[in-house]
Amino acid sequence: MSQERSIEVKVGALILVALGILGGFILVMGGLSFEKSYAIYVDFDNPGGLQTGAPVKIAGMNVGKVDEMQFRGGELDPKTGRRPMVRCKLRVQTKVQKTIHDDAEFYVTTQGVLGEQFLAIEPGSPNHPVLDPETTIPKGVGPPRLDLFFAKAYELLDMTVTGLNNNKDLVKDIATNARDLLGGLNGTITDNRERINRIMQNLDSLTAEANTLTKDARTNYIDNPKLITTVDNIEKITTDLKNDSGPLLKDAKEAIANLNRASQTIGDAEGQARLKKTLQDVSELASRANAIATDAQSIVAHIKKGEGTVGALVMDEELYDNLQEMTRDLKHNPWKFFWKN
């Protein structure tokens, strides 16, 4: 009797151990966690294949799971002012709450190319406040719509194939015309290969000559130190002349005034008249000298700006090129001095 009881006890213990192992296996596979957690709600227009129980991860670490998925059907949410299609309820571990800020992003992604979909959290900026529990995120980022992409691609491919089948003659004509055009172009290039080579050589020669001519013109007529020094000297002389003419004119006027006063006190009427005329001539001469200095400075300014004939000769590269080309032409064809077509 005792032996039968012993067998019954052993069988019962074995059953209890098996039930414990099965329960533990169910708890592990079900993702049951005894960590403290809080809820976050995320709205999606299309969460793809995300399912209840899918993991929630931050930086690749599992920090929660998708606890519930509600189909909202586009109903207006007075809190967010949006019409979500699906609302996901997340259970996130309380220990990571401080790392999730109010500018965090929630998006659906996959483990690998064809792996299980899960919800990933980009924590956001540490400068922003921490996201409060029971907060509703108005717009989560859904997964790429590969199904929609393939559907659109198939539709486009089908339209292309149908169009080609319905326009076989047109496609054939286009291909034939393109072949004839390419063949004619190839024949033209082959028949005129020597002429094309001469044209390219002439272009190279003209380009080299133009570069040399431009360099020589700039060296001799634009960047020539002698020409620059001459213009600077002319400007300096006219500036000094204008600066000196002012005090000189002032002294001349004072001298004329003194002579006027002296002429009124000495000599007869005829001598005073001649003296006054002489003084007037001196004053006129001083005024003309001042005007000449001003005109000279203005002329130099016009030359430096490239205005007028002289300015164009000094500063205009194009005019210099034209003159040089005309000189070269006259050297090679001197008969043009005496005969014009």
C-alpha positions as a Markdown table, in Angstrom:
| # | Residue | x | y | z |
|---|---|---|---|---|
| 1 | Met | 0.0 | 0.0 | 0.0 |
| 2 | Ser | 2.8 | 2.4 | 0.9 |
| 3 | Gln | 4.5 | 1.5 | -2.3 |
| 4 | Glu | 1.5 | 2.5 | -4.4 |
| 5 | Arg | 1.2 | 5.9 | -2.4 |
| 6 | Ser | 4.9 | 6.6 | -3.1 |
| 7 | Ile | 4.4 | 6.1 | -6.9 |
| 8 | Glu | 1.4 | 8.4 | -6.8 |
| 9 | Val | 3.4 | 11.1 | -5.0 |
| 10 | Lys | 6.2 | 10.9 | -7.5 |
| 11 | Val | 3.7 | 11.1 | -10.5 |
| 12 | Gly | 2.0 | 14.2 | -8.9 |
| 13 | Ala | 5.4 | 15.9 | -8.3 |
| 14 | Leu | 6.4 | 15.3 | -11.9 |
| 15 | Ile | 3.1 | 16.8 | -13.1 |
| 16 | Leu | 3.6 | 19.8 | -10.9 |
| 17 | Val | 7.2 | 20.3 | -12.2 |
| 18 | Ala | 6.0 | 20.0 | -15.8 |
| 19 | Leu | 3.2 | 22.5 | -15.2 |
| 20 | Gly | 5.7 | 24.9 | -13.6 |
| 21 | Ile | 8.1 | 24.6 | -16.6 |
| 22 | Leu | 5.2 | 25.1 | -19.0 |
| 23 | Gly | 4.0 | 28.2 | -17.1 |
| 24 | Gly | 7.5 | 29.7 | -17.1 |
| 25 | Phe | 7.9 | 29.0 | -20.8 |
| 26 | Ile | 4.5 | 30.7 | -21.5 |
| 27 | Leu | 5.6 | 33.7 | -19.4 |
| 28 | Val | 8.9 | 34.0 | -21.2 |
| 29 | Met | 7.5 | 33.6 | -24.7 |
| 30 | Gly | 4.6 | 36.0 | -23.9 |
| 31 | Gly | 7.1 | 38.7 | -22.9 |
| 32 | Leu | 5.7 | 39.0 | -19.5 |
| 33 | Ser | 7.7 | 41.5 | -17.4 |
| 34 | Phe | 7.5 | 42.5 | -13.8 |
| 35 | Glu | 9.1 | 45.9 | -14.5 |
| 36 | Lys | 7.0 | 49.0 | -13.7 |
| 37 | Ser | 5.6 | 50.6 | -16.8 |
| 38 | Tyr | 3.5 | 53.5 | -18.0 |
| 39 | Ala | 1.3 | 54.1 | -21.1 |
| 40 | Ile | 2.0 | 56.2 | -24.2 |
| 41 | Tyr | -0.5 | 56.5 | -27.1 |
| 42 | Val | 0.7 | 56.8 | -30.7 |
| 43 | Asp | -1.6 | 57.6 | -33.7 |
| 44 | Phe | -0.8 | 56.2 | -37.2 |
| 45 | Asp | -2.3 | 56.6 | -40.6 |
| 46 | Asn | -1.0 | 53.1 | -41.4 |
| 47 | Pro | 1.2 | 51.2 | -39.0 |
| 48 | Gly | 1.8 | 48.4 | -41.6 |
| 49 | Gly | 2.1 | 44.9 | -40.1 |
| 50 | Leu | 2.7 | 46.1 | -36.5 |
| 51 | Gln | 0.8 | 43.8 | -34.1 |
| 52 | Thr | -0.2 | 43.7 | -30.5 |
| 53 | Gly | 2.8 | 42.4 | -28.4 |
| 54 | Ala | 5.4 | 43.7 | -30.8 |
| 55 | Pro | 8.5 | 45.0 | -28.9 |
| 56 | Val | 9.2 | 48.7 | -28.3 |
| 57 | Lys | 12.9 | 49.6 | -28.5 |
| 58 | Ile | 15.2 | 52.5 | -27.8 |
| 59 | Ala | 18.7 | 52.3 | -29.3 |
| 60 | Gly | 18.1 | 48.6 | -30.1 |
| 61 | Met | 17.2 | 47.7 | -26.5 |
| 62 | Asn | 13.8 | 46.3 | -25.6 |
| 63 | Val | 12.1 | 48.7 | -23.2 |
| 64 | Gly | 8.4 | 47.8 | -23.6 |
| 65 | Lys | 5.8 | 46.4 | -25.9 |
| 66 | Val | 2.7 | 47.3 | -28.0 |
| 67 | Asp | -0.1 | 46.6 | -25.5 |
| 68 | Glu | -3.1 | 47.4 | -27.6 |
| 69 | Met | -4.1 | 48.5 | -31.1 |
| 70 | Gln | -7.3 | 50.4 | -31.6 |
| 71 | Phe | -8.9 | 51.0 | -35.0 |
| 72 | Arg | -10.2 | 54.6 | -34.9 |
| 73 | Gly | -11.5 | 54.8 | -38.5 |
| 74 | Gly | -10.6 | 58.5 | -39.0 |
| 75 | Glu | -12.7 | 59.8 | -36.1 |
| 76 | Leu | -11.8 | 63.3 | -35.0 |
| 77 | Asp | -9.7 | 63.4 | -31.8 |
| 78 | Pro | -10.5 | 66.6 | -29.9 |
| 79 | Lys | -7.2 | 66.5 | -28.0 |
| 80 | Thr | -4.9 | 66.3 | -31.1 |
| 81 | Gly | -7.3 | 67.8 | -33.7 |
| 82 | Arg | -6.4 | 64.9 | -36.1 |
| 83 | Arg | -8.3 | 62.0 | -37.6 |
| 84 | Pro | -6.1 | 58.9 | -37.0 |
| 85 | Met | -6.8 | 55.5 | -38.5 |
| 86 | Val | -5.1 | 53.4 | -35.8 |
| 87 | Arg | -4.1 | 54.2 | -32.2 |
| 88 | Cys | -1.4 | 52.1 | -30.6 |
| 89 | Lys | -1.1 | 51.8 | -26.8 |
| 90 | Leu | 2.5 | 51.3 | -25.7 |
| 91 | Arg | 3.6 | 50.0 | -22.3 |
| 92 | Val | 7.1 | 51.5 | -21.7 |
| 93 | Gln | 9.3 | 50.7 | -18.7 |
| 94 | Thr | 9.4 | 53.5 | -16.1 |
| 95 | Lys | 13.2 | 53.3 | -15.8 |
| 96 | Val | 13.6 | 54.8 | -19.3 |
| 97 | Gln | 11.0 | 57.5 | -18.9 |
| 98 | Lys | 13.7 | 60.2 | -18.3 |
| 99 | Thr | 15.3 | 59.5 | -21.7 |
| 100 | Ile | 12.1 | 60.1 | -23.7 |
| 101 | His | 11.4 | 63.8 | -24.4 |
| 102 | Asp | 8.4 | 65.6 | -25.8 |
| 103 | Asp | 10.1 | 65.9 | -29.2 |
| 104 | Ala | 10.7 | 62.2 | -29.5 |
| 105 | Glu | 9.8 | 60.3 | -32.7 |
| 106 | Phe | 7.9 | 57.0 | -32.8 |
| 107 | Tyr | 8.3 | 55.0 | -36.0 |
| 108 | Val | 7.6 | 51.4 | -37.2 |
| 109 | Thr | 10.6 | 49.5 | -38.6 |
| 110 | Thr | 11.8 | 45.9 | -39.1 |
| 111 | Gln | 14.6 | 43.7 | -37.9 |
| 112 | Gly | 16.4 | 43.3 | -41.2 |
| 113 | Val | 14.8 | 43.4 | -44.5 |
| 114 | Leu | 12.0 | 40.8 | -43.9 |
| 115 | Gly | 12.2 | 40.5 | -40.1 |
| 116 | Glu | 9.6 | 41.2 | -37.5 |
| 117 | Gln | 8.2 | 44.7 | -37.3 |
| 118 | Phe | 8.6 | 46.6 | -34.0 |
| 119 | Leu | 8.1 | 50.2 | -32.8 |
| 120 | Ala | 11.3 | 52.2 | -32.3 |
| 121 | Ile | 11.6 | 55.4 | -30.3 |
| 122 | Glu | 14.0 | 58.2 | -31.1 |
| 123 | Pro | 14.4 | 59.8 | -27.6 |
| 124 | Gly | 14.6 | 63.4 | -28.8 |
| 125 | Ser | 16.7 | 66.4 | -27.5 |
| 126 | Pro | 17.8 | 66.5 | -23.8 |
| 127 | Asn | 17.0 | 70.2 | -23.8 |
| 128 | His | 13.2 | 69.4 | -24.1 |
| 129 | Pro | 11.0 | 68.3 | -21.2 |
| 130 | Val | 10.4 | 64.7 | -20.4 |
| 131 | Leu | 7.3 | 63.1 | -22.1 |
| 132 | Asp | 4.5 | 62.7 | -19.6 |
| 133 | Pro | 2.7 | 59.4 | -19.1 |
| 134 | Glu | -0.6 | 58.9 | -20.9 |
| 135 | Thr | 0.5 | 61.4 | -23.6 |
| 136 | Thr | -0.9 | 60.9 | -27.1 |
| 137 | Ile | 1.6 | 61.4 | -29.9 |
| 138 | Pro | -0.5 | 62.8 | -32.8 |
| 139 | Lys | 1.5 | 61.3 | -35.7 |
| 140 | Gly | 3.8 | 58.3 | -35.7 |
| 141 | Val | 6.0 | 57.4 | -38.7 |
| 142 | Gly | 4.6 | 54.4 | -40.5 |
| 143 | Pro | 6.8 | 51.8 | -42.3 |
| 144 | Pro | 7.6 | 52.1 | -46.0 |
| 145 | Arg | 4.7 | 51.0 | -48.1 |
| 146 | Leu | 6.4 | 48.3 | -50.2 |
| 147 | Asp | 3.1 | 46.8 | -51.1 |
| 148 | Leu | 1.9 | 50.2 | -52.5 |
| 149 | Phe | 5.2 | 50.6 | -54.3 |
| 150 | Phe | 5.0 | 47.2 | -55.9 |
| 151 | Ala | 1.4 | 47.8 | -56.9 |
| 152 | Lys | 2.2 | 51.1 | -58.6 |
| 153 | Ala | 5.3 | 49.6 | -60.2 |
| 154 | Tyr | 3.3 | 46.7 | -61.6 |
| 155 | Glu | 0.6 | 49.1 | -62.9 |
| 156 | Leu | 3.2 | 51.3 | -64.6 |
| 157 | Leu | 4.9 | 48.2 | -66.1 |
| 158 | Asp | 1.6 | 46.8 | -67.3 |
| 159 | Met | 0.7 | 50.2 | -69.0 |
| 160 | Thr | 4.2 | 50.2 | -70.7 |
| 161 | Val | 3.8 | 46.7 | -72.0 |
| 162 | Thr | 0.2 | 47.4 | -73.2 |
| 163 | Gly | 1.3 | 50.6 | -74.9 |
| 164 | Leu | 4.2 | 48.8 | -76.7 |
| 165 | Asn | 1.9 | 46.0 | -77.8 |
| 166 | Asn | -0.7 | 48.4 | -79.2 |
| 167 | Asn | 1.9 | 50.5 | -81.0 |
| 168 | Lys | 4.3 | 47.9 | -82.4 |
| 169 | Asp | 4.3 | 49.6 | -85.9 |
| 170 | Leu | 5.1 | 53.0 | -84.4 |
| 171 | Val | 7.9 | 51.6 | -82.2 |
| 172 | Lys | 9.3 | 49.8 | -85.2 |
| 173 | Asp | 9.2 | 53.0 | -87.3 |
| 174 | Ile | 10.9 | 54.9 | -84.5 |
| 175 | Ala | 13.7 | 52.3 | -84.2 |
| 176 | Thr | 14.2 | 52.2 | -88.0 |
| 177 | Asn | 14.4 | 56.0 | -88.3 |
| 178 | Ala | 16.8 | 56.2 | -85.4 |
| 179 | Arg | 19.0 | 53.5 | -87.0 |
| 180 | Asp | 18.9 | 55.4 | -90.4 |
| 181 | Leu | 19.7 | 58.7 | -88.6 |
| 182 | Leu | 22.7 | 57.2 | -86.8 |
| 183 | Gly | 23.9 | 55.5 | -89.9 |
| 184 | Gly | 23.7 | 58.7 | -91.9 |
| 185 | Leu | 25.4 | 60.7 | -89.2 |
| 186 | Asn | 28.2 | 58.1 | -89.1 |
| 187 | Gly | 28.6 | 58.2 | -92.9 |
| 188 | Thr | 28.7 | 62.0 | -92.9 |
| 189 | Ile | 31.4 | 62.1 | -90.2 |
| 190 | Thr | 33.4 | 59.4 | -92.0 |
| 191 | Asp | 33.2 | 61.2 | -95.4 |
| 192 | Asn | 34.3 | 64.5 | -93.8 |
| 193 | Arg | 36.8 | 63.3 | -91.3 |
| 194 | Glu | 39.8 | 65.2 | -92.9 |
| 195 | Arg | 37.7 | 68.4 | -93.1 |
| 196 | Ile | 36.6 | 68.1 | -89.5 |
| 197 | Asn | 40.2 | 67.5 | -88.4 |
| 198 | Arg | 41.3 | 70.7 | -90.3 |
| 199 | Ile | 38.6 | 72.7 | -88.7 |
| 200 | Met | 39.6 | 71.5 | -85.2 |
| 201 | Gln | 43.3 | 72.3 | -85.9 |
| 202 | Asn | 42.3 | 75.8 | -87.1 |
| 203 | Leu | 40.3 | 76.3 | -84.0 |
| 204 | Asp | 43.2 | 75.3 | -81.9 |
| 205 | Ser | 45.5 | 77.6 | -83.8 |
| 206 | Leu | 43.0 | 80.5 | -83.5 |
| 207 | Thr | 42.6 | 79.9 | -79.8 |
| 208 | Ala | 46.4 | 79.8 | -79.2 |
| 209 | Glu | 46.8 | 83.0 | -81.2 |
| 210 | Ala | 44.0 | 84.8 | -79.4 |
| 211 | Asn | 45.5 | 83.8 | -76.0 |
| 212 | Thr | 48.9 | 85.1 | -77.1 |
| 213 | Leu | 47.5 | 88.3 | -78.5 |
| 214 | Thr | 45.5 | 89.0 | -75.3 |
| 215 | Lys | 48.5 | 88.3 | -73.1 |
| 216 | Asp | 50.7 | 90.6 | -75.2 |
| 217 | Ala | 48.1 | 93.4 | -75.3 |
| 218 | Arg | 47.6 | 93.2 | -71.5 |
| 219 | Thr | 51.4 | 93.2 | -71.0 |
| 220 | Asn | 52.2 | 96.1 | -73.3 |
| 221 | Tyr | 49.1 | 98.3 | -73.0 |
| 222 | Ile | 47.2 | 97.5 | -69.8 |
| 223 | Asp | 49.7 | 96.2 | -67.2 |
| 224 | Asn | 52.7 | 98.2 | -68.7 |
| 225 | Pro | 54.5 | 99.8 | -65.8 |
| 226 | Lys | 55.6 | 102.7 | -68.0 |
| 227 | Leu | 52.1 | 103.5 | -69.1 |
| 228 | Ile | 50.8 | 103.3 | -65.5 |
| 229 | Thr | 53.6 | 105.5 | -64.3 |
| 230 | Thr | 53.0 | 108.1 | -67.0 |
| 231 | Val | 49.3 | 108.4 | -66.2 |
| 232 | Asp | 50.1 | 108.6 | -62.4 |
| 233 | Asn | 52.6 | 111.3 | -63.1 |
| 234 | Ile | 50.2 | 113.3 | -65.1 |
| 235 | Glu | 47.6 | 113.0 | -62.4 |
| 236 | Lys | 50.1 | 114.0 | -59.8 |
| 237 | Ile | 51.3 | 117.1 | -61.8 |
| 238 | Thr | 47.7 | 118.3 | -62.4 |
| 239 | Thr | 46.9 | 117.8 | -58.7 |
| 240 | Asp | 49.9 | 119.7 | -57.6 |
| 241 | Leu | 49.2 | 122.4 | -60.1 |
| 242 | Lys | 45.6 | 122.8 | -58.9 |
| 243 | Asn | 46.8 | 122.8 | -55.2 |
| 244 | Asp | 49.4 | 125.4 | -55.9 |
| 245 | Ser | 47.2 | 127.6 | -58.1 |
| 246 | Gly | 44.9 | 128.4 | -55.3 |
| 247 | Pro | 47.4 | 130.1 | -53.0 |
| 248 | Leu | 49.1 | 131.7 | -56.1 |
| 249 | Leu | 45.8 | 133.2 | -57.3 |
| 250 | Lys | 45.2 | 134.5 | -53.8 |
| 251 | Asp | 48.6 | 136.1 | -53.6 |
| 252 | Ala | 48.1 | 137.6 | -57.1 |
| 253 | Lys | 44.8 | 139.0 | -56.1 |
| 254 | Glu | 46.3 | 140.6 | -53.0 |
| 255 | Ala | 49.2 | 141.9 | -55.1 |
| 256 | Ile | 46.7 | 143.4 | -57.6 |
| 257 | Ala | 44.7 | 145.0 | -54.7 |
| 258 | Asn | 47.9 | 146.5 | -53.4 |
| 259 | Leu | 48.9 | 147.8 | -56.8 |
| 260 | Asn | 45.4 | 149.2 | -57.2 |
| 261 | Arg | 45.7 | 151.1 | -54.0 |
| 262 | Ala | 49.2 | 152.2 | -55.0 |
| 263 | Ser | 48.1 | 153.3 | -58.5 |
| 264 | Gln | 45.5 | 155.5 | -57.1 |
| 265 | Thr | 48.0 | 157.5 | -55.1 |
| 266 | Ile | 50.8 | 157.9 | -57.7 |
| 267 | Gly | 51.1 | 158.9 | -61.3 |
| 268 | Asp | 48.8 | 160.8 | -63.6 |
| 269 | Ala | 45.4 | 159.6 | -64.9 |
| 270 | Glu | 46.9 | 158.0 | -68.1 |
| 271 | Gly | 49.5 | 156.1 | -66.1 |
| 272 | Gln | 47.0 | 154.9 | -63.6 |
| 273 | Ala | 44.8 | 153.6 | -66.5 |
| 274 | Arg | 47.7 | 151.7 | -68.0 |
| 275 | Leu | 48.6 | 150.2 | -64.6 |
| 276 | Lys | 45.0 | 149.2 | -64.0 |
| 277 | Lys | 44.9 | 147.5 | -67.4 |
| 278 | Thr | 48.1 | 145.6 | -66.6 |
| 279 | Leu | 46.7 | 144.4 | -63.3 |
| 280 | Gln | 43.5 | 143.2 | -64.9 |
| 281 | Asp | 45.6 | 141.3 | -67.5 |
| 282 | Val | 47.6 | 139.6 | -64.7 |
| 283 | Ser | 44.4 | 138.7 | -62.9 |
| 284 | Glu | 42.9 | 137.2 | -66.1 |
| 285 | Leu | 46.1 | 135.3 | -66.7 |
| 286 | Ala | 46.0 | 133.8 | -63.2 |
| 287 | Ser | 42.4 | 132.7 | -63.6 |
| 288 | Arg | 43.2 | 131.1 | -67.0 |
| 289 | Ala | 46.1 | 129.2 | -65.4 |
| 290 | Asn | 43.7 | 127.9 | -62.7 |
| 291 | Ala | 41.2 | 126.8 | -65.3 |
| 292 | Ile | 43.9 | 125.1 | -67.4 |
| 293 | Ala | 44.9 | 123.1 | -64.3 |
| 294 | Thr | 41.3 | 122.0 | -63.6 |
| 295 | Asp | 40.8 | 121.0 | -67.3 |
| 296 | Ala | 44.1 | 119.0 | -67.2 |
| 297 | Gln | 43.0 | 117.1 | -64.1 |
| 298 | Ser | 39.5 | 116.4 | -65.7 |
| 299 | Ile | 41.2 | 115.1 | -68.9 |
| 300 | Val | 43.4 | 112.7 | -66.9 |
| 301 | Ala | 40.3 | 111.4 | -65.0 |
| 302 | His | 38.5 | 110.8 | -68.3 |
| 303 | Ile | 41.5 | 108.9 | -69.6 |
| 304 | Lys | 41.7 | 106.6 | -66.6 |
| 305 | Lys | 38.0 | 105.9 | -66.9 |
| 306 | Gly | 38.5 | 104.9 | -70.6 |
| 307 | Glu | 36.4 | 107.8 | -71.9 |
| 308 | Gly | 37.1 | 109.5 | -75.2 |
| 309 | Thr | 39.5 | 108.5 | -77.9 |
| 310 | Val | 42.7 | 108.8 | -75.8 |
| 311 | Gly | 41.0 | 106.9 | -72.9 |
| 312 | Ala | 39.9 | 104.2 | -75.2 |
| 313 | Leu | 43.4 | 103.9 | -76.7 |
| 314 | Val | 44.9 | 103.6 | -73.2 |
| 315 | Met | 42.3 | 101.5 | -71.4 |
| 316 | Asp | 40.1 | 99.6 | -73.9 |
| 317 | Glu | 41.5 | 96.2 | -74.7 |
| 318 | Glu | 39.0 | 95.6 | -77.5 |
| 319 | Leu | 40.0 | 98.8 | -79.3 |
| 320 | Tyr | 43.7 | 97.9 | -78.9 |
| 321 | Asp | 43.0 | 94.5 | -80.4 |
| 322 | Asn | 41.2 | 96.1 | -83.4 |
| 323 | Leu | 44.1 | 98.5 | -84.0 |
| 324 | Gln | 46.6 | 95.7 | -83.7 |
| 325 | Glu | 44.6 | 93.5 | -86.1 |
| 326 | Met | 44.3 | 96.4 | -88.6 |
| 327 | Thr | 48.1 | 97.0 | -88.3 |
| 328 | Arg | 48.8 | 93.3 | -88.9 |
| 329 | Asp | 46.5 | 93.4 | -91.9 |
| 330 | Leu | 48.2 | 96.5 | -93.4 |
| 331 | Lys | 51.6 | 94.9 | -92.9 |
| 332 | His | 50.5 | 91.8 | -94.9 |
| 333 | Asn | 48.5 | 93.7 | -97.4 |
| 334 | Pro | 50.2 | 97.2 | -97.9 |
| 335 | Trp | 48.3 | 97.7 | -101.2 |
| 336 | Lys | 45.3 | 98.6 | -99.0 |
| 337 | Phe | 46.9 | 102.0 | -98.4 |
| 338 | Phe | 46.4 | 102.9 | -102.0 |
| 339 | Trp | 43.4 | 100.8 | -103.1 |
| 340 | Lys | 40.0 | 100.0 | -101.5 |
| 341 | Asn | 37.5 | 97.5 | -102.7 |
